[in-house]
Amino acid sequence: MRAAWVLLTALAALSAYYVYLPLPGTVSDPWKLMLLDATFRAVQQTCHLIHYLRLSHHLIVLNYLICTFDKLKSVSSEDINITDAVFDGVEVRVFEPPAKGDEELKRSVVYIHGGGWALASARTSLYNNLCRIMAESLNAVVVSVEYRLVPEVCFPEQFHDALRATKYFLQPDVLARYSVDPSRIAISGDSAGGNLAAAVCQQLSKDEHLTIRPKLQALIYPVLQAFDFNTPSYQQNMNMPVLPRYVMINYWIDYFNGNYDLAHSLLINNHTALDVGQALSFRGRLNWTSLLPSSFKKNYKPVIQTTGKAEIIQQIPALLDVRAVPLLAENETLRLQPKTYILTCENDVLRDDGVMYAKRLENAGVEVTLDHFDDCFHGCMIFTIWPTDFSAGIQTRNSYIKWLDENL
C-alpha cells in the first residue's frame, strides 16, 4: 500500500511539474491556461513523434485531433441560417440572420480564421460559435473563409484563397443575393487569419478594377512580420502559452515550406542582419524603437546581427514578401487602408506586430483603434466554450463586436 501511495505522489508531483508555468500575475484564469497549455504541449509532442516515425505529417495529425475533439461539441442556432458554399473555388461558411419584412440591406463581415495557416477550420465549433454570435449580435451576414491549409498547400496559396473568396463576395450580384449593403462590409481575422485579412485588404486597396471595397478591417492579435523575432514582446513572452516564440517561428517555416534547420538562425535574426542587402530597404518600416511606446519597449534592446546569412532570404524570399508580411508594406499602400481596429494582448509574442502596424497606419493617416488587453493571451477570443472557456475570451470578443457594431 505504501508503495502505491509513493507512486501516486510521484505521479502527482510530475504532473504538477509538467503543468505548472510561471505566469505574470495579471494573466486571467492562470491555472486554466496552464492546463490548456499542458494539453497542447502533450498533443504536439505526440504529433511530432508520429512525424519523426514518418507515419504522417505532424500538422495533419494535430489538425485531425483538433477536429475529432471538436466533433464532441455541436454548436448551432435556430435563429441563424448556416450554409456552406463555394466562392470562386474556395469553400466558405455563410451565417445569415433571419430576414425581416421591412428590413434594409444588412451589413457584413468576411472572417478569416487563425491557426498558423495550418490548423482549425471555419467549421469547428470555436469559429462556428464566434461567427454565429457575430451574425446574431450585429444582425450581419458573416462569411467565414475555409482556405486550404499547410501542409496541403503553402504560401502564397492561403493568401490567394482568401483573396479570391473575398473578391467574389464583393461582386454586386453576390452581395445582392445575400442582401448585403455594399457600403458596410468589414474584413477581419485572428492570428494567421489576421495576417491574411491585412494582406487581402492591402491587395484590394490597390485593385483599380474593384468597385466595392471593405469599409473596415478588424485584426485580432495578427501575425504581421517575420523580419524581427526579437521585438520586446517576442523577448518578454518567448515561453508564454499558447504561442511560444519557437512555435511561431516553426509556423512561419511551415507556411513557407522551409527547412526547420533554419529555425535558430531566424530566432537570432540572421536572415535580416546588416550585411543582408535584400533586407536593408525594409529596416526602417519595422523599427520598433520608434514605433512602440516606452511602456512596451521597457528595457529590451534590439537584436541586430552585423553578419548574418543572406542565403536564408535567397532560399525563402517570401520572408520579405508583403503578401506574407503586411507590416513591411510601403507607406503608399498603407494610406489606402480603411478604418482599422487592432486587438492586442500583453501576454503574446505578437503584441508588437499589432502595435507597430497600428502606429504605421496612424502615421499614414488612417483612423485606427488599438484595443490592448493587459491580462489576456494569444488566441483567447475563441476560447469561450466549455471546457476552454476563459473570461479573457468573453472580454475580448465583446470589445471586438462592440467596435464593429459602432463602426460598421
Buried (B, 14 or more C-beta within 10 A) or exposed (E): EEEEEEEEEEEEEEEEEEBEBEBBEEBBBBEBBBBBBBBBBEBBEBBEEBBEEEEEBBBBBBBEBBBEEBEEBEBEBEEBBBEEBEBBEBBBBBBBBEEEEEEEBBBBBBBBBBBBBBBBBBBBBBBBBBBBBBBBBBEBBBBBBBBBBBBEBBBBBBBBBBBBBBBBBBBEEBBEEBBBBBEBBBBBBBBBBBBBBBBBBBBBBEEEEEEBBBBBBBBBBBBBBBBBBBBBBBBBBBEBBBBBBBBBBBBBBBBBEBEEEBBEBBBEBBBBBEEBEBBEEBBEBBEBEEBBEEEBBEEBEEBEBEEBBBEBBEBBEBBBBBBBBBBBBEEEBBEBBBBBBBBBBBBBBBBBBBBBBBBBBBEBEBEBBBBBBEBBBBBBBBBBBEEBEBBBBBBBBBBBBEBBBEBB
